[in-house]
Amino acid sequence: RIFEVDGWMEKVKDPDERLKLILSDSSCPIGVGPNLSSFHRACMAAREEWSVTSILAIESARENWFTNTKGFDSPYPYEAELEKLELSLAAFHGLNLDSMTRDEAWGLLDAGRRIERMATLTALLSYVLEVNEPEPMATLLNESVLFVSDSLGTYQTKFLTVPTTGLTLTLLLGEEDYPRSLRYLLERLENVLNKLKPPAKRPHPRDRIPPMREELARFVTELNPETGTTDQSRKAALDFLASCRRQLKELSDYITTSYFSHAGNQG
């Protein structure tokens, strides 16, 4: 659903209404409730594979969310429930992570997580460039992106300055051997896909990664501390990020249709 977010957000401009859409609209496919229900249905479809504790964890998460948020008339009371949901899903993840075999299914799951991280990262960076806020809001936005990506401490240690758009892009897009950067995530994704068997009568999905890495390498050479401060550099960055998101979506769709014969049946 992550690639559907932009389309829905374009329909709603008011920030509070956007939050309401995500948190409480049962008809919005990118909302918390519908996605939690879809996740629950997918788990129940394979419930014989889960332990009793795992089943209880996901059922508890779903029941508590819908019960405790019933009747909320504004987005702000949701904060406590979102924290509880985060803990419940983390518990479910932890219960099953160590017991999973590292087979092809694991590889597909790992690939999906990395695609999701890259899609989120490029969306956050695109937003900073699109709104083009003056100081001090620009610093606060960059700092927020770095915080969300768990990179604020790394940024401060590396650059010894307040967050700027150009340096934030440099760290989160092109930093070598940095697990939060797009460059590193693409390299790891290619390694994961290399371990998958090729789909029947279709090209291997790994073939889609080298062009993305080459495009990133070209863009990174153009990055500098002033990137994002001029119309030309901001447009170039936005064009690159849009191209990256498009290719990530195409890769996600390709993997889904190539390896999952039941794609779409679980919502």
Salt bridges, closest charged atoms under 4 A:
GLU4 OE2 - ARG1 NH1 3.10
ASP6 OD2 - ARG245 NH2 2.98
GLU59 OE2 - HIS40 NE2 3.83
GLU81 OE2 - LYS84 NZ 3.36
ASP110 OD1 - ARG113 NH2 3.45
ASP110 OD1 - ARG114 NE 3.27
ASP150 OD2 - ARG180 NH2 2.87
GLU175 OE2 - LYS158 NZ 3.34
GLU176 OE1 - ARG183 NH2 3.81
GLU187 OE2 - ARG183 NE 3.87
GLU187 OE2 - ARG213 NH2 3.55
GLU190 OE1 - ARG213 NH1 2.49
ASP231 OD1 - ARG234 NH2 2.42
ASP239 OD2 - LYS235 NZ 2.84
GLU250 OE2 - ARG246 NH1 3.26
ASP253 OD2 - LYS249 NZ 2.87
